[in-house]
Amino acid sequence: MLYTVITEEGGDTTYVPTTLGNILLVLVIIALLAGAMYFAGRHSRKLTVKQLAFCAVSIALGTVLSNLKLFDLPYGGSVTLLSMLVICLPGYWFGLGAGLLTGVAYGVLQLLLDPYVLFPAQLIVDYLLAFGALGLSGLFSNSRHGLIKGYLAAVLGRWVFAVISGWIFFGAYAWEGWAPLPYSMAYNASYIFAEAAITVVLLLLPPVKNAMGRIKRLAAE
């Protein structure tokens, strides 16, 4: 069992992670980090000073935009003004290695600015893996329609880790009648995919699409 169900007086239900659940999660995290380092190493190239500057600007701008929220959810999560897109851009510009580096650095900055940590493993999942997954945009950096493909892959990756965190660590907040896993899937989809839908619509607009192409060419020069 990954969690223990505790029914309190009054009928309230709490889901507490078990030792086995925490051990399995730590093993999964180690495997994912090792895999990410391996693939990043295979797909990365040494970044120039200019490229590092572009990554730093993306992190700074993404941090600012993360505070411009269209709406907040009661137990964490919000639809922001394109912050995920901005963090995905270095991967689209420079490849997977730069994307993962930018995503993890952004996650560390979010941890420093607005921490919400219950367990050490939850810190890794919520801040390093979930935000680091935004670097998966680099998988499609050289593909046709690579920005949209990469953005969708990155958003899906972030959602997967957010679901894992919600399932294991925040099951106590599940809606009445909902088990932790489907609750976490629905809850995290409500804000992550809402922002993704808005972003994709904007990226499909010809002026935005052309502007993104010009910015990539400028970054790659």
C-alpha positions, 0 to 999 in steps of 0.5 A, spaced: 500 500 500 502 506 498 498 510 503 494 508 509 486 510 510 485 513 516 477 515 518 477 520 523 471 522 528 465 525 524 467 521 518 473 525 515 478 521 511 485 522 511 490 518 506 497 518 510 503 515 505 506 509 508 513 507 509 513 503 502 510 508 499 515 513 500 521 508 499 518 506 492 517 514 490 524 515 492 526 510 488 522 512 482 525 519 483 532 517 483 531 513 477 527 519 473 533 523 475 538 518 473 534 518 466 534 525 465 541 526 466 543 521 461 538 524 456 540 531 457 548 529 457 546 525 450 542 531 447 546 537 450 552 541 448 556 547 451 552 553 452 555 560 450 554 566 454 549 568 450 545 562 450 546 562 458 543 569 458 537 567 454 536 562 459 537 566 465 532 572 462 527 566 461 527 564 468 527 571 471 521 573 466 517 566 468 518 568 475 515 574 474 509 571 470 508 566 475 505 571 480 500 574 475 495 569 476 488 569 472 485 565 478 488 561 484 485 554 486 484 553 494 490 548 495 495 550 490 496 551 483 494 557 479 493 559 471 498 564 470 500 569 465 504 564 460 509 562 465 510 555 463 511 557 456 517 562 458 520 556 461 519 552 455 523 556 451 530 555 452 529 547 451 525 549 444 531 554 442 537 550 445 535 543 446 533 538 451 539 539 456 538 547 456 531 546 457 532 541 463 537 546 466 532 551 465 526 548 468 530 545 474 533 552 476 526 555 475 524 550 480 529 551 485 527 559 485 520 557 486 522 553 492 526 559 495 521 564 493 514 560 495 516 554 499 510 549 501 514 542 503 511 537 507 516 531 506 523 531 503 521 527 497 515 531 495 520 537 495 523 533 489 517 532 486 514 538 486 519 543 485 525 539 481 521 534 477 515 538 476 518 544 473 524 540 470 519 537 466 518 543 462 525 542 459 522 536 455 520 542 450 527 540 448 525 534 445 522 537 439 527 543 438 528 541 431 521 538 429 516 542 425 511 545 429 516 544 435 514 549 439 507 547 440 509 539 440 515 541 445 510 545 450 505 540 450 510 534 452 513 539 457 506 540 460 504 533 460 510 532 464 509 537 469 502 534 470 504 527 471 509 529 477 504 534 480 499 528 480 504 523 483 505 529 488 498 530 489 496 522 490 502 521 495 502 527 499 495 531 498 490 525 498 487 528 505 484 534 501 481 529 496 473 531 494 468 527 498 467 520 494 474 521 490 480 516 491 487 520 492 489 518 485 483 520 480 482 527 485 489 529 483 489 527 476 482 532 476 485 537 480 492 538 477 489 538 470 484 543 472 489 549 472 495 546 468 491 544 462 487 550 462 493 554 462 496 550 456 489 551 452 490 558 453 497 558 451 496 553 445 491 558 442 495 564 442 501 560 439 497 558 433 495 565 431 500 567 425 503 574 429 505 570 435 507 564 431 512 569 426 514 572 433 516 566 436 520 564 430 524 570 429 526 570 437 528 563 436 533 565 430 535 571 434 537 566 440 541 561 435 545 566 432 
